[in-house]
Amino acid sequence: MSVNATVICHDENDLKPALHKLRKQLSREASRPPAQFFVKESAKKYRHKKRLIHLAKLKDVKDRRYHS
């Protein structure tokens, strides 16, 4: 299972709590522990109406080809 999500933040400091919240929400919906989801933040950041829009990609650990 993989999920693409867009997280809208007012500044950089809001990003981590927003991603944490998203990871918790996904784990609740999938009935899996939050540790099974890792967040990959894309390098693309768009300025839109004085907001930074971060594209975050959440994937299930099982989808990874190479385990670190």
Backbone torsions as a table, in degrees:
resi	resn	phi	psi	omega
1	MET	NA	131.2	173.4
2	SER	-133.2	148.5	-176.0
3	VAL	-129.4	131.0	171.8
4	ASN	-100.7	131.1	-178.4
5	ALA	-137.2	146.1	174.9
6	THR	-110.9	125.4	-179.7
7	VAL	-108.7	124.7	-179.8
8	ILE	-101.0	123.2	-178.0
9	CYS	-126.3	147.2	176.9
10	HIS	-76.8	-34.0	174.6
11	ASP	-153.3	177.0	-175.4
12	GLU	-57.5	-35.6	-175.8
13	ASN	-66.6	-21.9	-179.5
14	ASP	-83.7	-10.9	-172.6
15	LEU	-67.5	-50.3	-176.2
16	LYS	-59.9	-49.1	178.1
17	PRO	-61.1	-36.2	-179.9
18	ALA	-65.8	-42.7	179.8
19	LEU	-68.8	-36.8	178.5
20	HIS	-62.8	-42.9	179.6
21	LYS	-63.3	-42.6	-179.6
22	LEU	-64.3	-42.2	179.7
23	ARG	-63.4	-41.3	178.6
24	LYS	-64.7	-41.3	179.9
25	GLN	-63.8	-43.8	178.9
26	LEU	-63.2	-40.8	-178.4
27	SER	-67.0	-33.7	178.0
28	ARG	-66.2	-43.8	-178.6
29	GLU	-68.6	-35.0	-177.2
30	ALA	-92.0	-2.6	-176.7
31	SER	54.3	46.1	177.6
32	ARG	-134.8	154.8	179.1
33	PRO	-66.0	146.1	-178.5
34	PRO	-57.5	-26.4	-179.0
35	ALA	-64.4	-19.0	-179.5
36	GLN	-76.5	-11.2	179.0
37	PHE	-106.2	133.2	172.8
38	PHE	-117.3	152.0	-175.5
39	VAL	-110.5	126.8	177.9
40	LYS	-113.5	115.4	-178.4
41	GLU	-90.1	126.5	-179.8
42	SER	-75.1	154.5	-177.8
43	ALA	-74.4	-13.6	-177.6
44	LYS	-77.0	124.4	176.3
45	LYS	-131.4	125.6	-177.5
46	TYR	-108.9	138.4	173.9
47	ARG	-92.9	121.9	-177.7
48	HIS	-144.9	115.1	-178.5
49	LYS	52.6	48.2	178.5
50	LYS	59.1	26.4	175.8
51	ARG	-122.2	148.7	172.5
52	LEU	-96.7	126.2	177.8
53	ILE	-104.0	118.7	-178.8
54	HIS	-104.2	132.1	176.5
55	LEU	-94.2	118.0	-179.0
56	ALA	-115.6	136.6	179.9
57	LYS	-114.0	121.4	178.8
58	LEU	-108.2	130.2	-179.5
59	LYS	-131.5	151.9	174.9
60	ASP	-73.4	145.3	-178.4
61	VAL	-58.8	-34.7	-177.6
62	LYS	-65.6	-19.4	179.7
63	ASP	-78.6	-13.3	-176.9
64	ARG	-73.0	133.9	177.9
65	ARG	-79.0	-40.2	-178.1
66	TYR	-111.7	119.8	178.7
67	HIS	-90.7	129.9	-178.7
68	SER	-81.9	NA	NA
